[in-house]
Amino acid sequence: MKNQIISLGEKNQKSMVIDDDRIIVSSKSYSAVDGLRAAAEKKGLLESVKVIPMSGIREVNYNETTSNFEVKYSVEGKDKKETIVLEDNSIREDVVNTIATNKGFTKSEEQESKIKPLLFNLFGVIFIPVLTWVFRGMAVDAESGVHYEASGRRSGIKQLLANVVETLGPTWVTVIGVLATVYMIYVAYRRYTHPASQFIYK
């Protein structure tokens, strides 16, 4: 995967190239490696370019449940990290192995902490019923002739959501909310009893 353009999948990450001595990440899409390398040598107002020195990389890792990988490195004595999202996640292991081989890293596998994903999923278990209660109230009001009118930022999206809620009615809003809550409970249980693997190269 060296010396070729690797497409990335974030708004501020579009292209990457792995060289022997550095990794270059740009917010602009490139079709040629030379163009991306040239961008690393100059500063542009319309482009964000990050250069990660290969000599400073201390660790590369990823979680099997995510679509990204993380590079931990040091620059001028400061510890930094960069999360990189690939456009095609199927090549993630090849990309990570390329960096690891260049650094002489070995691969290890750990089970992620159960607490962090559990807390995240429990937040969903609590948040969904609250949201369901709010939406159900809007649907009940709509049946009584009181219609929600959105204003402010993102009013179009808010109004669209309100229209969907009013169309569904209180019964279907409740049913969907209950099903979503049950699903989140299941996800929380599965994640707690089957923690994901964290792959670490260093």
C-alpha positions in Angstrom: 0.0 0.0 0.0 3.0 2.3 -0.2 3.5 5.0 -2.7 -0.1 5.1 -3.9 -3.2 7.2 -3.2 -5.4 5.8 -0.5 -8.9 7.3 -0.5 -10.3 8.4 2.8 -13.9 8.8 3.9 -14.1 11.9 6.1 -14.9 15.6 5.3 -11.4 16.7 6.3 -9.7 13.5 5.2 -9.9 12.7 1.5 -6.4 11.3 0.4 -3.5 9.6 2.1 -0.1 8.3 1.0 2.3 6.1 2.9 6.0 6.8 2.2 9.0 5.3 3.8 9.6 8.3 6.0 6.1 9.7 6.5 2.3 9.5 6.1 0.6 12.4 4.4 -3.1 13.0 5.0 -5.0 15.7 3.0 -8.5 17.2 3.0 -8.4 17.3 -0.8 -8.9 14.4 -3.2 -5.8 13.5 -5.3 -5.4 11.1 -8.2 -1.6 11.3 -8.3 0.9 10.7 -5.5 3.2 13.6 -6.7 0.4 16.1 -6.2 -0.2 15.0 -2.7 3.5 15.0 -1.9 3.8 18.5 -3.3 0.9 19.7 -1.1 2.8 18.5 2.0 5.6 21.0 1.1 3.4 24.1 1.0 0.6 25.6 3.0 -2.8 26.3 1.4 -5.8 28.1 2.8 -8.2 25.8 1.1 -6.5 22.6 2.1 -5.5 20.9 5.3 -2.5 18.7 5.1 -1.1 16.6 8.0 2.3 15.0 7.9 3.0 12.2 10.3 6.7 11.3 10.5 7.3 7.6 10.3 10.1 7.9 12.9 7.6 9.3 15.5 5.0 6.6 15.2 4.7 4.7 18.5 1.5 2.6 17.9 -1.2 1.8 15.4 -4.5 0.3 16.6 -8.1 -0.3 15.6 -11.3 -1.8 17.1 -13.0 -4.5 15.1 -16.4 -2.7 15.5 -15.2 0.6 14.0 -14.3 1.7 10.4 -11.2 3.6 11.3 -7.7 3.1 12.7 -5.6 5.3 15.1 -2.0 6.3 14.7 -0.2 7.4 17.9 3.0 9.4 17.3 5.3 12.0 18.8 6.5 15.3 17.2 9.0 17.5 18.9 8.4 15.7 22.2 4.6 16.1 22.1 2.4 13.0 22.0 -0.3 13.1 19.3 -2.8 10.8 17.7 -4.7 10.8 14.4 -7.8 8.8 13.7 -8.0 7.9 10.0 -11.2 6.8 8.3 -10.8 4.8 5.0 -13.3 5.1 2.2 -13.0 1.3 1.7 -12.7 -0.3 5.2 -11.9 -3.7 3.6 -8.3 -2.5 3.0 -7.8 -1.4 6.6 -5.7 -4.4 7.6 -3.5 -4.0 4.5 -3.0 -0.3 5.3 -2.2 -0.9 9.0 0.1 -3.8 8.1 2.0 -1.6 5.7 2.7 0.9 8.5 3.4 -1.8 11.0 5.9 -3.6 8.7 7.7 -0.3 8.0 8.1 0.2 11.8 8.8 -3.4 12.7 5.8 -3.5 14.9 4.2 -6.8 16.2 0.5 -7.3 16.4 -1.4 -8.1 19.6 -5.0 -8.5 20.5 -6.9 -7.3 23.5 -10.5 -7.3 24.6 -11.9 -3.8 24.9 -13.1 -2.5 28.3 -16.7 -3.4 28.9 -17.6 -0.2 30.7 -17.2 2.4 27.9 -19.4 0.7 25.3 -21.9 -0.3 28.0 -22.3 3.3 29.1 -22.7 4.5 25.5 -25.4 1.9 24.9 -27.1 2.6 28.2 -27.3 6.2 27.2 -29.3 5.1 24.2 -31.6 3.0 26.4 -32.4 6.1 28.4 -32.4 8.6 25.6 -34.8 6.7 23.3 -37.7 6.5 25.8 -37.3 10.2 26.5 -37.4 11.0 22.8 -40.4 8.7 22.3 -42.3 10.5 25.1 -41.6 13.9 23.4 -42.6 12.7 20.0 -45.7 11.0 21.3 -46.7 14.3 23.0 -46.3 16.1 19.6 -48.4 13.4 17.9 -51.1 13.7 20.6 -51.1 17.5 20.2 -51.4 17.1 16.4 -54.5 15.0 16.8 -56.0 17.8 18.9 -55.2 20.3 16.2 -52.0 21.8 17.6 -49.2 21.5 15.0 -45.5 22.1 15.7 -43.9 24.9 13.6 -40.1 24.7 13.6 -37.9 27.8 13.7 -34.3 28.7 14.1 -31.3 26.7 12.8 -32.1 23.6 10.8 -35.8 24.4 10.9 -36.4 22.5 7.7 -35.1 19.2 9.2 -37.0 19.8 12.4 -40.2 20.5 10.5 -39.8 17.4 8.4 -39.3 15.3 11.6 -42.4 16.9 13.1 -44.4 16.1 10.0 -43.4 12.5 10.1 -44.2 12.2 13.8 -47.7 13.8 13.2 -48.3 11.4 10.3 -47.4 8.3 12.3 -49.6 9.2 15.2 -49.1 8.5 18.9 -49.7 4.7 18.6 -47.0 4.1 16.0 -44.6 6.5 17.6 -44.9 4.5 20.8 -44.5 1.2 19.0 -41.4 2.4 17.2 -40.0 3.8 20.4 -40.5 0.5 22.3 -38.9 -1.5 19.6 -35.9 0.8 19.4 -35.5 0.6 23.2 -35.7 -3.2 23.2 -33.1 -3.3 20.4 -30.7 -1.0 22.3 -31.1 -3.2 25.4 -30.1 -6.2 23.2 -27.1 -4.3 21.7 -26.0 -3.3 25.2 -26.2 -6.8 26.5 -24.4 -8.3 23.4 -21.6 -5.7 23.7 -21.2 -6.4 27.4 -21.1 -10.2 27.1 -19.1 -10.2 23.8 -16.6 -7.3 24.1 -15.0 -6.4 20.8 -11.3 -7.0 20.0 -8.8 -4.2 19.9 -5.8 -4.9 17.6 -2.6 -3.1 18.6 0.6 -2.8 16.6 3.7 -1.6 18.4 
